[in-house]
């Protein structure tokens, strides 16, 4: 009797969805689960698989749900900079009072990565996706560190070196867009062409193509571009507040709206103190657009006097007004711990601002820095102290080598997301009737 009931129950729930609950209730339950669990649940049924991998509405609900209720900060992705065939690792940094510290996990093996030196063009993910570049080939990839899917962007193999890329997200359509500025470095200012690649479910695919911005006829894009000295730092745009901000070689900041694909009426000027310099870059801290100076940090325990580079960070609360406020100025020699004074950082950048501790201390913000050596630093402007919270040699991330000559980013922050990078072979199989 019991066997008959079990057989009937199994037959009843062996259809498209093995769950007797209404679809909206199931989606609500699934939106509260971590991505690791959702990736396993794709195998439960075609219904689950379609919802988790193809429903932009569900993916957006899951992203917002995790962002609102997740007590953990964004995760770090790290790629050791000592060889072209190194995997990506992930590390969940915690507040100081949370012990034990979580271990480092490998999220992308070397055999799944394209050949060449690959690095992120931005220090933070854009709604879960990261734009990667391979040096030497000028090839670009979209990567989701959470689902571990990676896909090459179409039409990037033959793009000339001076192309500037940016990855943005349109909240109205729940789609990512890649924007690039292609020109020639033979003369400055150079004549450039603006192109947009909209990612829509199955895209990018071999049939996807770049097109002019939709609002190019009403708000003509800048046709002339000033290139600075050969520098990868000026080869990426920053996504902030629904806009992509492109930094030109002359220091002006061009704004591109991802939703309506229009351009700002006028370029945003950098702080007056930096307008005669070219050693600054864009970043986003605490939801605001910032600029920072990236003077190389080369500290050595040698007989001669060490250099004393300074990092200045400026923030604008209202980009449209063009007003800047100096956030802090850091002299690296004076704040470095004595036991780490021999580090050399050819690349260092602020990537995050956060507060921790009790309620009284939450108003005090700390700044997280990423370095070309793979170390992660936290600077406290209120007391002027610096702490190293991540070291590749201590966390056993690959084999430790001398990273001093590394000039490209090695790590960044990402948020958990189910966003698609394109149509995979797995999705094609499950989509068949």
C-alpha positions in Angstrom: 0.0 0.0 0.0 2.8 2.4 1.0 4.6 1.5 -2.2 1.6 2.3 -4.3 1.2 5.7 -2.6 4.9 6.5 -3.2 4.7 5.5 -6.8 1.6 7.7 -7.3 3.3 10.6 -5.5 6.4 10.3 -7.7 4.3 10.1 -10.9 2.4 13.2 -9.8 5.5 15.3 -9.3 7.6 13.9 -12.2 6.6 16.7 -14.6 8.3 20.0 -15.4 8.6 20.9 -11.7 8.8 18.3 -8.9 7.5 20.9 -6.4 3.7 21.1 -5.6 4.0 24.8 -4.5 3.0 27.7 -6.8 5.7 29.0 -9.1 5.9 32.4 -7.3 6.4 30.8 -3.9 9.1 28.6 -5.4 10.9 31.6 -6.9 10.7 33.4 -3.6 12.3 30.5 -1.8 15.0 30.1 -4.4 15.9 33.8 -4.3 17.0 33.5 -0.7 19.5 30.7 -1.5 23.2 31.1 -2.1 24.5 30.7 -5.6 26.3 27.4 -4.8 23.0 25.8 -3.9 21.3 27.3 -6.9 23.9 25.9 -9.2 23.2 22.4 -7.8 19.4 22.9 -8.1 19.7 23.4 -11.8 19.7 19.7 -12.1 16.4 19.2 -10.3 14.2 19.9 -13.3 14.0 21.9 -16.5 11.8 24.4 -14.7 14.4 25.1 -12.1 17.1 25.2 -14.7 15.2 27.7 -16.8 14.4 29.9 -13.8 18.0 30.0 -12.4 19.9 30.3 -15.7 17.6 32.2 -18.0 15.1 34.4 -16.1 16.4 37.9 -15.9 13.6 38.8 -13.5 14.6 36.0 -11.1 18.3 36.9 -11.4 17.6 40.5 -10.6 15.5 39.5 -7.6 18.1 37.2 -6.3 20.9 39.8 -6.7 18.9 42.4 -4.8 17.9 40.0 -2.1 21.4 38.9 -1.5 22.7 42.5 -1.5 20.1 43.7 1.0 20.3 40.8 3.5 23.8 39.6 3.0 25.9 40.5 6.1 29.2 39.7 4.3 31.0 42.3 2.2 31.9 41.6 -1.5 34.3 38.8 -2.2 37.8 39.2 -3.5 39.0 37.4 -6.7 42.7 37.0 -6.9 45.0 35.8 -9.7 48.6 35.3 -8.7 50.8 37.5 -11.0 53.7 35.2 -11.5 52.7 33.4 -14.7 50.4 33.4 -17.7 48.7 30.1 -16.7 47.6 30.8 -13.1 44.0 30.1 -11.8 41.7 32.6 -10.2 41.0 32.3 -6.4 38.3 33.8 -4.3 38.4 35.0 -0.7 35.7 36.2 1.5 37.2 38.9 3.7 35.5 39.4 7.0 35.2 42.1 9.7 38.0 41.9 12.2 35.9 40.4 14.9 34.7 37.5 12.8 36.9 34.5 13.5 38.0 32.1 12.0 38.9 33.6 8.7 37.4 31.7 5.7 39.8 29.8 3.5 40.8 30.7 0.0 39.1 28.7 -2.8 40.0 28.1 -6.4 37.1 29.4 -8.6 38.6 29.1 -12.1 41.2 26.6 -13.1 44.0 27.5 -15.6 42.7 25.0 -18.2 39.4 27.0 -18.4 41.2 30.3 -18.9 42.4 31.6 -22.3 46.1 31.7 -22.9 48.1 34.9 -22.1 48.3 37.3 -19.3 44.7 38.1 -18.3 43.7 40.8 -15.9 40.5 42.7 -14.9 39.9 46.1 -16.5 38.0 47.3 -13.4 38.6 46.7 -9.7 34.9 45.8 -9.1 32.4 43.7 -10.8 29.4 45.3 -12.6 26.3 43.7 -11.3 28.2 40.4 -11.0 30.2 40.5 -14.3 33.9 41.3 -14.7 35.5 42.5 -17.9 38.8 40.8 -18.6 41.6 41.7 -21.0 44.5 39.6 -22.4 47.6 41.6 -23.0 49.2 41.3 -26.4 46.1 40.0 -28.1 43.8 42.9 -27.2 41.1 40.2 -26.7 38.3 40.8 -24.1 36.2 38.4 -22.1 33.2 38.6 -19.9 33.5 36.5 -16.7 31.1 35.7 -13.9 33.2 34.7 -10.9 30.1 33.3 -9.1 28.9 30.9 -11.9 32.5 30.6 -13.3 31.3 31.1 -16.8 33.6 33.0 -19.2 33.0 34.0 -22.8 35.0 36.0 -25.4 33.4 39.1 -26.7 32.8 39.1 -30.4 34.8 41.4 -32.7 37.7 42.1 -30.2 40.5 40.1 -31.9 41.4 42.7 -34.4 40.6 45.8 -32.4 43.6 48.2 -32.4 45.4 48.7 -29.1 44.0 52.2 -28.3 40.5 50.9 -27.8 39.0 51.9 -24.5 36.4 49.5 -23.0 33.7 49.9 -20.3 31.1 47.5 -18.9 27.7 48.9 -17.6 24.3 47.7 -16.5 20.9 48.9 -17.5 18.5 48.5 -14.6 15.5 49.2 -16.9 16.1 46.3 -19.2 18.1 44.2 -16.8 20.9 43.9 -19.4 24.6 44.5 -19.5 26.2 46.6 -22.2 29.8 46.9 -23.3 30.9 50.2 -24.7 34.2 50.9 -26.5 36.0 53.8 -28.0 38.1 52.8 -31.0 40.6 55.2 -32.6 44.1 55.6 -33.8 47.1 56.7 -31.7 48.9 58.2 -34.7 47.7 61.7 -33.8 46.3 63.5 -30.8 43.5 64.3 -30.6 42.5 61.3 -32.6 39.3 60.7 -34.4 37.4 57.9 -32.7 34.3 55.8 -33.1 31.9 54.8 -30.3 30.4 51.4 -30.3 27.9 49.5 -28.1 27.4 45.7 -27.6 24.1 44.9 -25.8 24.0 41.6 -24.1 20.6 40.0 -24.3 20.2 36.5 -22.9 21.8 34.4 -25.7 24.3 37.1 -26.6 27.1 37.6 -27.1 27.2 35.1 -29.9 29.1 34.9 -33.2 26.1 36.8 -34.8 26.3 39.7 -32.3 27.7 42.9 -33.6 28.8 46.3 -32.4 26.5 49.2 -33.2 26.5 53.0 -32.7 25.0 54.4 -29.5 21.2 54.7 -29.8 21.2 58.4 -28.9 24.1 59.3 -31.2 21.8 61.3 -33.5 20.4 63.5 -30.6 23.6 63.8 -28.4 26.6 63.3 -30.7 29.5 61.5 -29.0 32.9 63.1 -28.7 34.7 62.5 -32.0 38.2 63.5 -30.8 40.1 61.6 -28.2 43.3 62.6 -26.4 45.6 59.7 -25.6 48.1 59.8 -22.8 51.3 57.9 -22.6 51.1 54.1 -23.1 49.3 53.1 -20.0 46.7 50.3 -19.4 45.1 52.4 -16.7 43.5 54.7 -19.2 42.1 51.7 -21.1 39.0 51.1 -19.0 35.9 53.1 -18.0 34.3 53.2 -14.6 30.6 52.3 -14.0 29.0 54.4 -11.3 25.4 55.4 -10.8 24.1 54.0 -14.1 26.8 55.9 -16.1 30.1 54.9 -17.6 32.9 57.4 -17.0 35.7 57.5 -19.6 39.0 59.2 -18.6 40.7 60.9 -21.6 44.4 61.5 -21.9 44.0 65.2 -21.3 42.3 64.5 -17.9 38.7 65.3 -18.9 36.0 62.7 -17.9 33.4 61.8 -20.5 30.1 60.5 -19.2 28.0 57.9 -21.0 24.5 57.0 -19.8 24.0 53.2 -20.1 20.2 53.3 -20.2 19.5 55.8 -23.0 23.1 55.7 -24.4 23.4 59.4 -24.4 26.5 61.5 -23.5 26.9 64.2 -20.9 26.5 67.8 -22.2 30.1 68.7 -21.1 33.1 66.8 -19.8 33.8 66.6 -16.1 37.0 68.2 -15.1 39.3 66.6 -12.5 40.3 68.5 -9.3 42.3 71.6 -10.1 45.3 70.2 -8.3 45.4 67.3 -10.7 44.6 69.0 -14.0 48.3 69.4 -14.9 49.1 65.8 -14.0 48.6 62.5 -15.8 49.2 60.1 -12.9 45.6 59.7 -11.7 42.8 57.2 -12.4 39.1 56.8 -11.6 37.6 54.6 -9.0 34.3 54.2 -7.0 34.3 54.5 -3.2 31.2 54.4 -1.1 29.0 54.8 -4.1 30.7 58.0 -5.3 33.0 58.8 -8.2 36.6 59.3 -7.1 40.0 60.0 -8.6 43.3 58.9 -7.1 47.0 59.3 -7.9 48.7 56.0 -8.6 52.4 57.0 -8.2 54.4 53.7 -8.3 55.4 52.5 -4.9 58.9 51.2 -5.0 60.3 50.6 -1.5 63.6 48.8 -1.0 65.8 48.1 1.9 68.9 49.5 0.2 71.6 52.1 1.1 70.1 55.0 -0.8 67.1 56.9 0.6 63.8 55.3 -0.3 61.2 57.1 -2.4 58.2 58.5 -0.5 55.2 58.3 -2.9 51.9 59.8 -1.8 48.4 58.7 -2.7 45.8 61.4 -2.9 42.1 60.5 -3.2 39.4 63.0 -4.3 35.7 62.4 -4.2 32.7 64.1 -5.9 29.3 63.8 -4.2 27.6 65.5 -7.2 29.4 64.7 -10.5 27.1 67.0 -12.4 28.2 70.0 -10.3 31.9 69.2 -10.9 32.9 69.8 -7.2 35.6 67.7 -5.7 36.5 67.1 -2.0 39.9 65.8 -0.9 39.2 62.5 1.0 42.7 61.8 2.2 46.5 61.9 1.4 48.6 58.9 2.3 52.4 58.8 2.5 53.2 55.1 2.1 56.6 55.1 3.8 55.2 56.6 7.0 52.2 54.2 7.3 53.7 50.9 6.2 54.4 48.3 8.9 58.2 47.9 9.6 58.1 44.2 8.6 56.6 44.9 5.2 58.7 47.9 4.3 60.6 46.0 1.6 57.5 45.5 -0.6 57.4 47.0 -4.1 54.1 47.9 -5.6 54.1 48.9 -9.2 50.3 49.0 -9.1 48.2 50.1 -6.2 44.6 51.2 -6.2 41.7 52.0 -3.7 38.9 49.5 -4.4 36.5 49.7 -1.5 35.3 51.9 1.4 33.6 50.4 4.4 32.9 50.7 8.1 33.0 48.1 10.8 32.9 47.9 14.6 30.1 49.1 16.9 27.6 51.8 16.2 29.9 54.7 17.2 32.6 53.5 14.8 30.3 52.9 11.8 30.6 56.6 10.8 34.4 56.1 10.5 35.2 54.8 7.0 38.2 52.6 6.1 39.7 52.3 2.6 40.7 49.0 1.1 43.7 49.0 -1.4 44.7 46.3 -3.9 48.3 46.0 -5.0 50.2 44.4 -7.8 51.9 42.1 -5.4 48.6 40.4 -4.5 48.4 42.0 -1.1 45.3 43.7 0.3 45.6 46.7 2.6 43.2 48.6 4.8 43.9 52.2 5.6 42.1 54.0 8.5 42.1 57.8 7.8 40.9 58.6 11.3 44.0 57.4 12.9 46.4 57.1 9.9 47.2 53.4 10.3 47.6 50.7 7.7 46.9 47.0 8.0 47.7 44.2 5.6 44.7 41.8 5.7 45.6 39.5 2.8 49.0 38.1 1.7 49.3 35.5 -1.0 52.2 33.8 0.7 50.3 33.5 4.0 47.1 32.3 2.4 49.0 29.7 0.2 47.7 31.2 -3.1 49.9 29.3 -5.5 53.7 29.5 -5.1 55.0 32.8 -3.8 57.4 34.6 -6.1 58.8 38.1 -6.5 55.8 40.2 -7.7 57.8 43.5 -7.8 57.7 43.9 -11.6 54.0 43.3 -11.9 52.3 46.3 -13.4 48.7 45.0 -14.0 45.9 44.4 -11.5 45.9 41.0 -9.7 42.6 41.2 -7.8 39.3 42.9 -7.4 35.9 42.7 -5.7 32.8 40.9 -7.0 29.2 40.4 -5.8 27.3 37.1 -6.1 25.2 37.2 -9.3 23.6 34.8 -11.7 24.0 37.2 -14.6 24.6 35.5 -17.9 27.8 36.0 -19.9 26.3 34.3 -22.9 24.7 31.1 -24.1 26.7 28.0 -22.9 26.5 24.5 -24.2 24.7 23.4 -21.0 21.9 26.0 -21.6 21.5 24.8 -25.2 21.0 21.2 -24.1 18.5 22.0 -21.4 16.6 24.4 -23.7 15.8 21.6 -26.1 12.2 20.2 -26.0 
